[in-house]
Amino acid sequence: MERFDRLTATALPWPQVNCDTDQIIPARYLQKLRSEDFGAFLFAGLRFDRHGAEIPDFPLNQPAYRSARIVVAGRNFGSGSSREHAVWALHDYGFRVAIAPSFGDIFFNNSLKNGLLPVVLPEDVVQGVIARLLEAPGTELTVDLPAQEVILPDGSSQSFAVDPFAKECLVNGLDELGYTLSLSNAIDAFEERYKEF
């Protein structure tokens, strides 16, 4: 997993409330292998017409947002089914952070395990940021994970909470298996001490 420290990047405004995982990645792509680029299927039902051509007014098809790595969304982002593929699609497209007033519970946990940082901020703050992003497409935000703060377009900052274990894994670029393997010396020492029992 890629390390996450501090990111300054273009932010995509997604004002919709209750954006569910079927909108993030339609069910017809769920049978694909994880080795495929799920970013190609991100918002496929909204981003492309039935012939596969880009819909010009869809945000990710506009030059200002094509390179976005942060999504700022309405409340309950990632609700609906538990498909991990929704996180894969966002991550594979290039998103590293999702900011919203609230998230679907399973989506939130899947994000932390797959290198996408979910950041919960107060709704009034999120709505203000979305309004700014809509007014000035291409605006950047900075997310500092070690400091646990988001630097907003006006220069102010908002702190956010993150589970300490998830933070350690993200900062060090480790998934749960990688974290366990990083403790292999301690595990070997423990097994050596208790070999005779």
Secondary structure as GFF3:
##gff-version 3
##sequence-region A 1 197
A	DSSP	beta_strand	6	14	.	.	.	ID=ss1
A	DSSP	alpha_helix	21	24	.	.	.	ID=ss2
A	DSSP	three_ten_helix	27	29	.	.	.	ID=ss3
A	DSSP	three_ten_helix	38	41	.	.	.	ID=ss4
A	DSSP	alpha_helix	44	47	.	.	.	ID=ss5
A	DSSP	three_ten_helix	59	61	.	.	.	ID=ss6
A	DSSP	beta_strand	70	73	.	.	.	ID=ss7
A	DSSP	alpha_helix	85	93	.	.	.	ID=ss8
A	DSSP	beta_strand	97	100	.	.	.	ID=ss9
A	DSSP	alpha_helix	105	113	.	.	.	ID=ss10
A	DSSP	beta_strand	117	120	.	.	.	ID=ss11
A	DSSP	alpha_helix	123	135	.	.	.	ID=ss12
A	DSSP	beta_strand	140	144	.	.	.	ID=ss13
A	DSSP	beta_strand	149	151	.	.	.	ID=ss14
A	DSSP	beta_strand	157	159	.	.	.	ID=ss15
A	DSSP	alpha_helix	164	172	.	.	.	ID=ss16
A	DSSP	alpha_helix	176	182	.	.	.	ID=ss17
A	DSSP	alpha_helix	184	193	.	.	.	ID=ss18
###
